Amino acid sequence: MTLFELESGGLQNVGCSQQDLYNYKRDMKKTVDGHDANMLYEYFETEKVKNDGFTYTIEKDDEGRMTNCFWADATARKSYQYFGDVVVFDTTYNTNRYSMIFAPILGVNHHRQTTLFGCAFLCDETAETFEWLFKEWLKAMPAGPPKMIITDQDPAMTKAIGIALPNTHHRYCMWHITNKFSEKLSALSYKEYYEEFKNCIWNSETPEQFEAGWVEVINKANLSGNDWLQNLYEIRERWVPAYVRHIFSAHMTSSQRAEITHSFFKRYVSKENSLLDFVTRFGRALARIRHNELDRDHKDINERPNLKSMYPMESTMSELYTFEIFYMFQDELFQNTAYKVMATNEDEHRVVYAVHRIKGSGSRVHEVVVDKSSNHVRCSCKMFECAGIPCRHILAYFSRMQIEDLPNEYILWRWTKSAKAMRVRDDLSSGMKQICDTPLLERRNRLFQLASTLIDEAVVSEDGTQFVEELLSSGQKKLCDMKKVSEDGEGSAIQVSIICDHGLKEPLQVRAKGCGKRLKGGKKKAAKKARRCHGCGLTGQSHDKRNCPKLLSTSSQNAELNDEDDDDEDDDDA
């Protein structure tokens, strides 16, 4: 209403009230009621006409009701070609009026920003549905399966990934697992031993170190009978860093990136949206995310990061890496000066170096191994393998060997400014075109600019105003004639929008695993029970300051003492 007021020069010139707008929205909902799935199908078909890189699949049941839907545009498919080595998958709920499960497939780009590889609406969270989604997604992507996929601990997802992505390492979200320690352990055990558990999980470099540390903490805490901890230990290869550091993960250990993205998208969509409304609103949110990527690209081209030293390696990598990755590399390069490198073992095949801090007792010693035949260097911390950035220990070795430029094998292409420079080929067609903007909006903006300039020049005189009015009236009459010809079927550039029946019915209401009352963790339950009285200061009491027995007894004693004092004063007066 504010926009209409500004456009027309006052509320009195708008021609309708706020309630009229609400009524119009209500009537439009009634008009499209029952056609939601058909309109979504038409929207996807329109997008495919605009750009043949757009792909989608809609599933329906025996009654013709829409059940599952997957779609991906050209930009998402190209992004997978560049950054599809690690994928994060998570589901969220209540995103549309049918409560269908919205399942975006996400990754991380060369700026360490979230990027999208495809989306889906799902009718349930069974292994069969997830398997269908992953297979459709792989068919749409121009490259092979990812090296790693990160999800939460869902049995249906685990089964589906094992079938659809057998060669992809499936990793469980670390945040979800470590966050449950407070619920699955007693308050005393959690307080005394959680830090030891955390140290064992995060600081173990090898499976043997983890297993020895885990057994030690379990025995010390007397938790050998805890079934949850036993189950965690049995699936340790899916979540403990020591077992997965050799696989590239883009420095991600959890699916929180997906959850943060969900919270961002929910600013644009709600559970009141129809399917078509959801997709169009989601497109607006996605455009903003992609615009942020373009901003970073622009910054990388036109700006230079701040350097901390005169190292030739630092200067060279500042030109290759993106800002975000360079600053991570710069920190490792800056820290390497605090480490000492000593050769400890050598044979005909390799040389082993011990790397440790120069100052600080008890610091961990890392092993850097150099292969003599290939000159390949690897570190026991495996930072380069999992994050794609050489660690400070390898850089300390390079510094000792006076290697001024980082060897090419330690420069991961996906982290560089040129990560998107290669051309993407589509296996489904001859090639992928760049995503195109909506021609309708382009034409509308062009006409608005022309009309605005014309009107501004005409309103300064009465003759000019009359001339433009006649011109617009004549144009409006001609457009009506063109529209009439179009309705008669004789052809025209103007088309009338008609909702067609494509045999799709609206989906049934979905009840997902995550809906319903949210379960509270042990901390929250304990916090609710532990009520504190501000009178006596005790917690877990059924009273408060107003009816505290201690305060009441103190008040009665004070009253008795006051009465005795009054009696004494009366006796003195007598």
C-alpha positions in Angstrom: 0.0 0.0 0.0 2.9 2.3 0.7 4.3 1.7 -2.7 1.0 2.5 -4.3 0.7 5.7 -2.3 4.2 6.9 -3.4 3.5 5.9 -7.0 0.1 7.7 -7.3 1.0 10.7 -5.2 -1.2 10.1 -2.2 -3.6 7.6 -0.6 -6.6 9.4 -2.2 -5.3 8.5 -5.6 -4.6 4.8 -5.1 -8.2 3.8 -5.9 -8.4 0.9 -3.4 -8.1 0.3 0.3 -5.8 -2.0 2.3 -8.7 -4.4 2.8 -9.2 -4.6 -1.0 -5.7 -5.9 -1.3 -6.3 -8.6 1.3 -9.6 -9.5 -0.5 -7.8 -9.7 -3.8 -5.2 -12.1 -2.3 -8.0 -14.2 -0.9 -9.7 -14.4 -4.3 -6.5 -15.3 -6.1 -6.0 -18.2 -3.6 -9.5 -19.5 -4.4 -8.8 -19.2 -8.1 -5.7 -21.4 -8.0 -7.0 -23.8 -5.4 -6.7 -27.3 -6.6 -4.2 -26.3 -9.4 -1.1 -26.0 -7.3 0.8 -29.0 -8.6 -0.2 -28.2 -12.2 1.0 -24.6 -11.8 4.3 -25.9 -10.4 4.7 -28.2 -13.5 4.0 -25.2 -15.8 6.6 -23.1 -14.0 9.2 -25.8 -14.4 8.4 -26.2 -18.1 8.7 -22.4 -18.5 12.1 -22.5 -16.8 13.3 -25.3 -19.0 12.3 -23.3 -22.1 14.3 -20.3 -20.9 17.4 -22.4 -20.3 17.7 -26.1 -21.3 20.2 -26.5 -18.5 17.2 -26.5 -16.1 16.1 -30.0 -15.1 13.3 -31.4 -13.0 11.4 -34.6 -12.1 7.9 -34.9 -10.6 6.7 -38.2 -9.2 3.0 -39.0 -8.7 1.0 -41.8 -7.1 -1.7 -44.0 -8.6 -4.3 -41.4 -7.9 -2.3 -38.7 -9.8 -1.3 -36.9 -6.6 2.2 -35.3 -6.6 4.5 -37.2 -4.2 8.1 -36.2 -4.8 9.7 -33.5 -6.8 13.4 -32.7 -7.6 14.8 -29.7 -9.6 18.1 -28.0 -10.3 18.9 -25.0 -12.5 21.9 -24.5 -14.7 23.8 -22.6 -12.1 23.4 -25.3 -9.5 24.6 -27.9 -11.9 27.7 -25.9 -12.9 28.5 -25.3 -9.2 28.5 -29.0 -8.7 31.1 -29.4 -11.4 33.4 -27.0 -9.6 32.7 -27.7 -5.9 30.8 -31.1 -5.8 33.5 -33.0 -3.9 31.8 -32.5 -0.6 28.0 -32.4 -0.1 25.9 -31.6 3.0 22.4 -33.0 3.1 19.7 -32.1 5.7 15.9 -31.8 5.7 13.7 -29.2 7.3 10.0 -29.1 7.9 6.8 -27.1 7.5 8.0 -25.1 4.5 4.7 -25.1 2.6 1.0 -25.6 3.2 1.3 -29.4 2.7 4.2 -29.7 5.1 6.2 -31.5 2.4 9.8 -32.0 3.4 12.1 -29.5 1.7 15.5 -31.1 1.1 18.2 -28.9 -0.4 21.6 -30.5 -1.4 24.4 -28.1 -0.5 28.1 -27.6 -0.7 30.8 -25.0 -0.2 32.4 -22.8 -2.9 35.9 -21.4 -3.2 35.0 -18.5 -0.8 33.8 -21.0 1.8 30.2 -19.8 1.1 27.2 -22.1 0.9 26.3 -23.1 -2.7 23.3 -25.1 -3.9 23.4 -28.3 -5.9 19.7 -29.1 -6.2 16.4 -29.1 -4.2 13.5 -31.5 -3.6 10.1 -31.8 -2.1 9.6 -35.2 -0.4 6.5 -36.8 0.8 8.2 -38.9 3.5 11.6 -39.7 5.0 11.9 -43.4 4.1 15.0 -45.0 2.6 13.2 -45.5 -0.7 12.4 -41.8 -1.0 15.9 -40.7 -0.2 17.3 -43.3 -2.6 15.0 -41.9 -5.4 16.2 -38.4 -4.7 20.0 -39.2 -4.7 19.6 -41.2 -8.0 17.7 -38.4 -9.7 20.2 -35.8 -8.4 23.2 -37.8 -9.7 21.5 -38.1 -13.1 21.2 -34.4 -13.2 24.7 -33.5 -12.2 27.4 -33.1 -14.9 30.1 -34.9 -12.7 30.3 -38.1 -10.7 29.4 -38.8 -7.1 31.0 -36.7 -4.3 33.9 -37.9 -2.2 32.0 -37.2 1.0 28.4 -36.5 2.2 27.6 -35.2 5.6 24.2 -35.9 7.2 22.7 -36.4 10.7 22.4 -39.8 12.2 19.3 -40.9 10.3 19.0 -44.7 9.5 16.9 -44.1 6.4 19.5 -41.7 5.0 22.3 -44.1 5.8 20.6 -47.0 4.0 19.8 -44.8 0.9 23.3 -43.4 0.7 24.8 -46.9 0.9 22.7 -47.9 -2.1 22.7 -44.7 -4.3 26.2 -43.5 -3.4 28.2 -46.6 -2.6 31.6 -45.0 -3.3 30.9 -41.9 -1.3 32.1 -41.7 2.3 29.1 -41.0 4.6 30.0 -38.9 7.6 27.7 -38.1 10.5 27.4 -34.6 11.8 29.8 -34.0 14.7 27.7 -31.3 16.3 24.6 -33.4 16.6 26.7 -36.2 18.3 28.7 -34.1 20.7 25.6 -32.1 21.7 24.0 -35.3 23.0 26.6 -36.0 25.6 24.8 -33.7 28.1 21.6 -35.7 27.6 23.0 -39.3 27.5 25.4 -38.9 30.5 24.6 -38.2 34.1 25.1 -34.6 35.2 28.1 -35.6 37.3 29.8 -37.7 34.6 29.2 -35.0 32.0 30.7 -32.3 34.2 33.8 -34.3 35.2 34.6 -36.2 32.0 33.2 -34.4 29.0 36.4 -32.4 28.4 38.4 -35.7 28.3 35.9 -37.1 25.8 36.3 -34.0 23.7 40.1 -34.1 23.9 40.0 -37.8 22.8 37.7 -37.1 19.9 39.3 -34.0 18.4 43.0 -34.4 19.3 43.5 -38.0 18.3 45.5 -38.1 15.0 45.2 -41.9 14.4 42.5 -44.5 15.0 44.9 -46.2 17.5 45.2 -43.0 19.5 41.5 -42.5 19.6 40.7 -46.1 20.6 43.2 -46.1 23.4 42.0 -42.7 24.7 38.4 -43.7 24.5 38.9 -46.9 26.5 40.8 -44.9 29.1 38.1 -42.3 29.6 35.3 -45.0 29.6 37.1 -46.9 32.4 38.0 -43.8 34.4 34.4 -42.6 34.3 33.0 -46.2 34.9 30.7 -45.9 31.8 31.3 -49.3 30.2 27.6 -50.1 30.6 26.4 -47.0 28.8 24.6 -48.3 25.6 24.7 -45.0 23.8 28.4 -44.7 24.2 28.8 -48.3 23.1 26.8 -47.6 19.9 28.8 -44.5 19.2 32.0 -46.5 19.4 30.7 -49.1 17.0 30.1 -46.4 14.3 33.3 -44.4 15.1 34.4 -44.6 11.5 31.5 -42.4 10.4 32.1 -39.5 12.8 35.5 -39.5 14.6 37.9 -37.2 12.8 40.9 -39.6 13.2 39.1 -42.0 10.8 38.2 -39.5 8.1 41.0 -37.0 8.0 42.5 -38.7 4.9 39.3 -37.8 2.9 38.8 -34.2 1.7 35.9 -32.5 3.6 36.5 -28.8 2.8 37.1 -28.3 6.5 33.5 -29.2 7.4 32.6 -31.5 10.3 28.9 -31.0 10.7 25.7 -30.3 8.8 25.2 -26.9 10.6 25.9 -25.2 7.2 22.6 -26.7 6.0 20.7 -25.6 9.2 22.1 -22.1 8.9 20.9 -22.0 5.3 17.5 -23.3 6.3 17.1 -20.4 8.8 18.1 -17.9 6.0 15.6 -19.4 3.5 12.8 -19.2 6.2 13.0 -15.4 6.0 11.5 -15.7 2.6 9.2 -18.7 2.8 6.6 -20.0 5.3 4.3 -23.0 5.9 1.5 -20.9 4.4 3.1 -20.9 0.9 1.7 -22.9 -2.0 4.2 -25.0 -3.9 4.6 -22.4 -6.7 4.8 -19.6 -4.2 7.5 -21.4 -2.3 9.6 -22.1 -5.4 9.5 -18.5 -6.6 10.2 -17.1 -3.1 13.0 -19.6 -2.7 14.4 -18.4 -6.0 14.6 -14.8 -4.6 16.5 -16.0 -1.6 18.8 -18.1 -3.8 19.5 -15.1 -6.0 20.7 -13.2 -2.9 23.1 -16.0 -1.9 24.5 -16.1 -5.5 24.9 -12.4 -5.6 27.1 -12.6 -2.5 29.3 -15.0 -4.4 29.6 -12.5 -7.2 30.5 -9.8 -4.7 33.3 -12.0 -3.4 34.5 -12.7 -7.0 34.6 -9.0 -7.7 36.6 -8.3 -4.5 39.1 -11.0 -5.4 39.7 -9.5 -8.8 40.0 -5.8 -7.8 41.5 -5.9 -4.3 44.6 -7.4 -2.7 44.9 -8.9 0.8 47.2 -7.5 3.5 50.6 -9.3 3.7 52.3 -10.0 7.0 55.8 -10.9 5.8 58.3 -10.7 2.9 58.0 -14.4 2.1 57.8 -14.9 -1.7 55.4 -17.8 -1.0 52.9 -15.4 0.8 52.9 -12.9 -2.1 52.5 -15.6 -4.7 49.6 -17.3 -2.9 47.8 -14.0 -2.3 47.4 -13.8 -6.1 46.1 -17.4 -6.4 43.9 -18.1 -3.4 40.6 -16.3 -2.7 40.6 -13.9 0.2 39.0 -16.4 2.6 41.4 -19.2 1.8 44.5 -17.0 1.6 43.9 -15.8 5.2 43.7 -19.4 6.4 46.9 -20.2 4.5 48.6 -17.0 5.8 47.9 -18.0 9.4 49.6 -21.4 8.8 52.5 -19.7 7.1 52.9 -17.2 9.9 52.8 -19.9 12.6 55.4 -22.1 10.9 58.2 -19.9 12.3 57.4 -21.1 15.8 58.2 -24.7 14.9 61.5 -26.7 14.9 62.1 -29.4 12.3 64.5 -32.3 13.1 65.2 -35.5 11.1 64.5 -38.5 13.2 64.6 -41.5 10.8 65.8 -42.1 7.3 66.0 -45.2 5.0 66.3 -45.7 1.2 62.6 -44.7 0.6 61.8 -41.9 3.0 62.9 -39.4 5.6 60.9 -38.7 8.8 61.0 -35.4 10.5 59.8 -34.4 13.9 58.1 -31.0 14.0 57.3 -29.3 17.4 57.0 -25.9 18.9 60.3 -24.2 19.8 58.8 -22.8 23.1 56.3 -24.5 25.3 56.7 -27.7 27.2 54.5 -30.7 26.5 53.7 -29.5 23.0 52.6 -32.3 20.5 55.2 -33.6 18.1 54.0 -34.1 14.5 55.6 -36.4 12.0 56.4 -35.0 8.5 57.3 -37.8 6.1 59.1 -37.1 2.8 59.1 -39.7 0.0 62.5 -39.7 -1.7 61.4 -40.9 -5.1 58.5 -38.4 -5.6 59.5 -35.7 -3.1 55.9 -35.9 -1.8 55.5 -34.5 1.7 52.7 -35.5 4.1 52.0 -34.7 7.8 50.5 -36.7 10.5 47.9 -34.0 11.2 46.5 -34.6 7.7 45.3 -31.0 7.4 46.1 -30.8 3.7 44.2 -34.1 3.0 41.0 -32.9 4.8 41.1 -29.1 4.2 43.1 -28.7 1.1 45.5 -26.2 2.7 49.1 -27.1 3.7 49.6 -27.2 7.4 52.2 -25.2 9.4 54.3 -28.4 9.9 54.7 -28.9 6.1 55.4 -25.2 5.6 58.0 -25.4 8.4 59.7 -28.2 6.4 59.6 -26.1 3.2 61.1 -23.2 5.1 64.0 -25.4 6.3 64.6 -26.7 2.8 64.5 -23.0 1.5 61.6 -23.8 -0.9 60.3 -20.3 -1.8 57.2 -21.2 -3.9 54.5 -23.7 -2.9 54.7 -26.7 -5.1 51.7 -27.2 -7.5 50.6 -30.4 -5.9 49.8 -28.5 -2.7 47.6 -25.9 -4.4 44.0 -27.2 -4.6 42.4 -25.7 -7.6 38.9 -25.5 -6.0 40.3 -22.9 -3.5 41.7 -20.6 -6.1 40.3 -17.5 -7.8 40.2 -19.4 -11.1 38.1 -22.3 -9.7 35.2 -21.4 -12.0 37.3 -20.6 -15.1 36.9 -24.0 -16.8 34.0 -24.7 -19.1 31.4 -27.1 -18.0 30.1 -29.7 -20.4 26.7 -31.3 -19.8 26.4 -35.0 -20.5 22.7 -34.5 -21.2 23.1 -32.1 -24.1 25.8 -30.3 -26.1 26.6 -27.7 -23.4 25.3 -25.5 -20.6 24.2 -22.0 -21.3 24.6 -19.3 -18.7 21.5 -18.8 -16.6 19.3 -16.2 -18.2 17.1 -13.5 -16.6 13.4 -13.4 -17.1 12.7 -11.8 -20.5 9.4 -10.5 -19.2 11.0 -8.5 -16.5 13.7 -7.2 -18.9 11.0 -5.9 -21.3 9.0 -4.4 -18.4 12.0 -2.5 -17.0 12.8 -1.2 -20.5 9.3 0.1 -21.1 9.2 1.6 -17.6 12.4 3.6 -18.2 11.1 4.8 -21.6 7.7 5.7 -20.3 9.2 7.5 -17.2 11.4 9.7 -19.4 8.6 10.5 -21.7 6.2 11.4 -18.9 8.7 13.6 -17.1 9.3 15.6 -20.3 5.5 15.9 -21.1 4.2 17.0 -17.7 5.9 20.4 -17.8 3.4 21.7 -20.3 -0.3 21.1 -21.0 0.3 20.5 -24.7 2.9 17.8 -23.9 0.6 16.1 -21.4 -2.3 16.0 -24.0 0.0 14.6 -26.7 1.2 11.8 -24.4 -2.3 11.0 -23.3 -3.5 10.6 -26.9 -0.4 8.5 -27.6 -1.0 6.2 -24.7 -4.8 5.9 -25.5 -4.0 5.0 -29.1 -1.4 2.4 -27.9 -3.8 0.9 -25.4 -6.5 0.5 -28.1 -4.0 -1.2 -30.4 -2.9 -3.6 -27.7 -6.6 -4.5 -27.1 -7.0 -5.3 -30.8 -3.9 -7.5 -30.7 -5.2 -9.3 -27.6 -8.5 -9.9 -29.4 -6.7 -11.4 -32.4 -4.8 -13.6 -30.0 -7.9 -14.9 -28.4 -9.3 -15.7 -31.9 -6.3 -17.9 -32.5 -4.8 -15.9 -35.3 -1.5 -15.4 -33.5 0.1 -12.6 -31.6 3.0 -11.8 -29.4 0.7 -11.5 -26.4 -0.4 -14.7 -24.7 -3.2 -15.1 -22.2 -2.3 -17.1 -19.0 -4.6 -20.0 -18.6 -4.3 -22.7 -15.9 -4.1 -26.1 -17.7 -4.8 -29.5 -16.2 -1.8 -31.7 -16.6 -3.2 -34.6 -14.6 -1.4 -33.6 -11.4 -3.3 -33.4 -8.1 -2.1 -31.5 -5.0 -0.1 -33.6 -2.6 -1.5 -34.9 0.7 -0.6 -33.4 4.0 2.7 -34.8 5.2 3.7 -35.5 8.8 7.5 -35.6 9.0 9.8 -37.0 11.7 10.7 -33.5 13.0 7.2 -32.2 13.4 5.2 -32.1 16.6 6.3 -31.1 20.0 10.0 -30.5 20.3 11.8 -32.8 22.7 13.7 -31.0 25.4 17.3 -32.1 26.4 18.5 -33.0 29.8 19.8 -29.6 30.5 16.6 -27.8 29.7 14.6 -30.3 31.7 16.9 -29.9 34.7 16.8 -26.1 34.3 13.0 -26.2 34.5 12.9 -28.5 37.5 15.6 -26.6 39.5 13.4 -23.8 40.7 15.2 -21.4 43.0 13.8 -19.5 46.0 15.2 -16.0 46.2 14.5 -16.0 49.9 16.4 -18.9 51.3 18.6 -19.3 48.1 17.8 -23.1 47.8 17.0 -24.7 44.4 14.6 -27.5 43.6 12.0 -26.1 46.2 8.3 -25.9 45.7 8.0 -22.5 47.2 9.3 -19.0 46.2 10.1 -15.8 48.1 6.5 -15.0 48.8 5.8 -18.1 50.8 9.3 -19.1 51.9 9.1 -20.9 55.3 12.5 -19.4 56.3 11.4 -15.9 55.6 8.0 -16.4 57.3 9.7 -17.8 60.5 12.2 -15.0 60.5 9.3 -12.5 60.1 7.4 -14.0 63.0 10.5 -14.0 65.2 11.1 -10.4 64.4 7.5 -9.6 65.2 7.8 -11.3 68.6 11.0 -9.5 69.4 9.4 -6.2 68.5 6.5 -7.0 70.8 8.9 -7.8 73.7 10.8 -4.5 73.1 7.5 -2.6 73.2 6.6 -4.3 76.5 10.0 -3.4 77.9 9.6 0.2 76.8 6.2 0.3 78.5 7.7 -1.0 81.8 10.4 1.6 81.7 7.9 4.3 81.2 5.9 3.1 84.1 
